[in-house]
Amino acid sequence: MKPAITHDITLTGVWRFFQAMISFQQKPDPILQWSNPDADDHSIAITTHQNFDKLPTLSALLAATLTIGCWSPTFAIAVTKQWFDITYDNQKINMSDPMLMASFKNLITLPWGLTFGADFSFRGKGHVENFYKNENAYICDISLQKNFLKDTLTVELRGTDLLHEPYRSGVRYMNRLMMFGKTTSDTREFAFTLRYKFNMTPSKYKGTGAGAEQKSRF
């Protein structure tokens, strides 16, 4: 096989509390999982990897980070679209459905030195290479944190993947073979964490700024 090389052009920008990004990738000779019939018995499919012609992909992201009193939210929405055609069962299949992703992260400062976090994310249906993700995924994480002893001791309670959504589900098209798959990872968990920072000593620098007098003359 030929080596796969990715050419990437990315433009980013920031305005006040908004961030934006747009990226175009061109992948000549991408390497994808594929199947071909056995030379002696066409009822047998041999799965391997092979090069394809090209795989152009366009991605765009818009995010915003705010601070409203004790609440610090971050919003982000992104879309990815590829232009890719394959041949499945002697028919041309277009694998170019865009995929939408979004996230909403929250950080809230509560009384008594508590910090509460709640993160929500969404990943929609769409095509990735020769794979079609046919289910939406919703993910929710929460956390509660408090610092003690002048911030040297941190206590955190965290819940991860509370909705227990599948991270990978869909259909892979490979020549005359169609593979259905659904994987649910055991990622739902609650964790209690203690962190202690050692040697939290203040800076011993006692300088007064030797160049202050000279700078004041300008």
C-alpha positions as CSV (number, residue, x, y, z in Angstrom):
1,M,0.0,0.0,0.0
2,K,1.0,3.6,-0.5
3,P,1.6,5.8,2.6
4,A,-1.4,8.0,3.6
5,I,-0.6,11.7,3.8
6,T,-2.9,14.4,5.2
7,H,-2.9,18.0,3.8
8,D,-4.5,20.4,6.1
9,I,-5.5,24.1,5.8
10,T,-6.9,25.6,9.0
11,L,-8.2,29.2,9.7
12,T,-9.0,30.3,13.3
13,G,-10.3,33.5,14.7
14,V,-11.3,35.1,18.0
15,W,-13.7,38.0,18.6
16,R,-14.5,38.9,22.2
17,F,-15.9,35.7,23.7
18,F,-16.4,33.9,20.4
19,Q,-13.9,31.4,18.8
20,A,-14.3,30.1,15.3
21,M,-12.4,27.5,13.2
22,I,-12.7,26.1,9.7
23,S,-10.4,23.4,8.4
24,F,-10.1,21.6,5.1
25,Q,-8.3,18.3,4.8
26,Q,-7.3,16.4,1.7
27,K,-6.1,12.8,2.2
28,P,-4.6,11.3,-1.0
29,D,-4.4,7.5,-0.9
30,P,-6.3,7.1,2.4
31,I,-6.1,3.6,4.0
32,L,-9.5,2.1,4.9
33,Q,-10.7,-1.3,6.1
34,W,-12.0,-3.2,3.1
35,S,-13.0,-6.7,1.9
36,N,-12.4,-8.6,-1.3
37,P,-13.7,-12.0,-2.4
38,D,-11.3,-14.9,-2.2
39,A,-9.7,-15.7,-5.6
40,D,-10.7,-19.4,-5.4
41,D,-14.1,-19.1,-3.6
42,H,-16.1,-15.9,-4.1
43,S,-18.4,-16.8,-1.2
44,I,-15.5,-16.1,1.1
45,A,-14.6,-12.5,1.9
46,I,-11.1,-11.5,3.0
47,T,-11.0,-8.4,5.1
48,T,-7.9,-6.3,4.9
49,H,-6.8,-2.6,4.3
50,Q,-6.3,-0.9,1.0
51,N,-5.7,2.6,-0.5
52,F,-8.5,4.7,-2.0
53,D,-8.2,7.7,-4.4
54,K,-8.8,10.6,-2.0
55,L,-10.9,11.7,1.0
56,P,-11.6,15.5,1.3
57,T,-13.1,16.6,4.5
58,L,-14.4,20.0,5.7
59,S,-14.8,20.9,9.4
60,A,-16.2,24.0,11.1
61,L,-16.4,25.0,14.7
62,L,-18.0,27.9,16.6
63,A,-17.6,28.3,20.3
64,A,-18.3,30.9,23.0
65,T,-17.1,31.2,26.6
66,L,-18.9,33.5,29.0
67,T,-18.8,34.5,32.6
68,I,-22.1,35.6,34.1
69,G,-21.7,36.1,37.8
70,C,-20.8,32.8,39.4
71,W,-21.7,30.9,36.2
72,S,-19.1,30.2,33.5
73,P,-20.7,28.4,30.5
74,T,-19.0,27.3,27.3
75,F,-21.0,26.5,24.2
76,A,-19.6,24.8,21.1
77,I,-21.1,23.5,17.9
78,A,-19.2,21.7,15.1
79,V,-19.9,20.0,11.8
80,T,-17.8,17.7,9.7
81,K,-18.5,16.7,6.1
82,Q,-16.6,14.5,3.8
83,W,-17.0,13.9,0.0
84,F,-16.5,10.2,-0.6
85,D,-18.1,7.5,-2.9
86,I,-17.6,3.8,-2.7
87,T,-18.9,0.8,-4.6
88,Y,-21.0,-1.6,-2.6
89,D,-22.7,-4.6,-4.2
90,N,-21.9,-3.2,-7.7
91,Q,-23.7,0.0,-6.9
92,K,-22.2,3.4,-6.2
93,I,-22.9,4.5,-2.6
94,N,-22.5,8.2,-1.5
95,M,-20.8,8.4,2.0
96,S,-21.1,12.2,2.4
97,D,-23.7,12.8,5.1
98,P,-22.4,15.6,7.5
99,M,-22.0,14.9,11.2
100,L,-23.1,17.4,13.8
101,M,-21.5,17.7,17.2
102,A,-22.3,20.1,20.1
103,S,-21.3,20.6,23.7
104,F,-22.5,22.7,26.6
105,K,-20.1,22.9,29.6
106,N,-21.0,24.7,32.8
107,L,-18.9,25.7,35.8
108,I,-20.8,27.2,38.8
109,T,-19.1,28.7,41.8
110,L,-21.2,28.0,44.9
111,P,-21.0,29.2,48.5
112,W,-18.7,27.6,51.0
113,G,-16.0,27.2,48.3
114,L,-17.8,24.6,46.3
115,T,-17.5,24.3,42.5
116,F,-20.2,22.5,40.5
117,G,-19.6,21.3,36.9
118,A,-22.1,19.9,34.4
119,D,-21.0,19.0,30.9
120,F,-23.4,17.9,28.1
121,S,-22.3,16.7,24.6
122,F,-24.1,15.5,21.5
123,R,-22.8,13.6,18.5
124,G,-25.2,13.1,15.6
125,K,-25.5,10.6,12.8
126,G,-23.2,10.8,9.7
127,H,-20.5,9.3,7.6
128,V,-16.9,8.8,8.7
129,E,-14.8,7.2,5.9
130,N,-16.7,4.1,4.8
131,F,-18.6,3.9,8.2
132,Y,-22.1,5.3,8.8
133,K,-22.9,6.2,12.4
134,N,-26.6,5.6,12.5
135,E,-27.5,6.6,16.1
136,N,-27.2,9.9,18.0
137,A,-25.2,9.9,21.2
138,Y,-25.8,12.0,24.3
139,I,-23.2,12.3,27.0
140,C,-23.5,13.9,30.5
141,D,-20.8,14.3,33.1
142,I,-21.2,16.1,36.5
143,S,-18.7,17.0,39.2
144,L,-18.6,18.7,42.6
145,Q,-15.3,20.0,44.0
146,K,-14.1,21.8,47.2
147,N,-10.6,23.0,48.2
148,F,-9.3,22.9,51.8
149,L,-6.2,24.0,53.6
150,K,-5.5,27.0,51.5
151,D,-6.1,25.0,48.2
152,T,-3.5,22.3,49.0
153,L,-6.2,19.7,49.5
154,T,-8.9,19.1,46.8
155,V,-11.9,16.8,47.2
156,E,-13.9,15.9,44.1
157,L,-17.0,13.8,43.5
158,R,-17.5,13.1,39.8
159,G,-20.1,11.2,37.7
160,T,-19.1,10.2,34.2
161,D,-21.3,9.2,31.3
162,L,-24.5,9.2,33.3
163,L,-26.8,8.5,30.3
164,H,-24.7,5.4,29.3
165,E,-25.0,6.1,25.6
166,P,-23.3,3.9,23.0
167,Y,-20.2,5.5,21.6
168,R,-20.0,3.4,18.4
169,S,-22.9,2.1,16.5
170,G,-23.4,1.9,12.7
171,V,-22.7,0.1,9.5
172,R,-19.5,-0.4,7.6
173,Y,-19.6,-0.9,3.8
174,M,-16.8,-2.9,2.3
175,N,-17.3,-4.0,-1.4
176,R,-19.9,-6.9,-1.2
177,L,-19.8,-7.0,2.6
178,M,-21.9,-5.0,5.1
179,M,-20.9,-5.1,8.7
180,F,-23.4,-4.0,11.5
181,G,-21.9,-3.1,14.8
182,K,-22.9,-1.7,18.1
183,T,-20.5,-1.3,21.0
184,T,-21.5,0.0,24.5
185,S,-18.5,0.8,26.6
186,D,-18.6,0.4,30.4
187,T,-17.8,4.1,31.0
188,R,-20.6,5.0,33.4
189,E,-18.9,5.6,36.8
190,F,-18.8,7.6,40.0
191,A,-15.4,8.6,41.4
192,F,-14.3,10.1,44.7
193,T,-10.9,11.8,44.4
194,L,-8.6,13.3,47.0
195,R,-5.6,15.4,45.8
196,Y,-3.0,17.0,48.0
197,K,-0.3,19.5,46.7
198,F,3.0,19.3,48.5
199,N,5.5,22.1,48.9
200,M,3.0,24.9,48.3
201,T,5.5,27.6,49.4
202,P,5.2,31.2,48.3
203,S,7.8,32.8,46.1
204,K,10.9,33.9,48.0
205,Y,11.7,36.7,45.5
206,K,12.0,40.0,47.3
207,G,13.2,42.2,44.5
208,T,11.9,45.7,44.1
209,G,12.4,46.2,40.3
210,A,16.0,47.4,39.7
211,G,15.0,49.1,36.4
212,A,12.0,51.0,37.7
213,E,13.8,54.4,38.0
214,Q,15.3,54.2,34.5
215,K,11.9,53.1,32.9
216,S,10.2,56.1,34.6
217,R,12.4,58.5,32.7
218,F,10.9,57.5,29.3
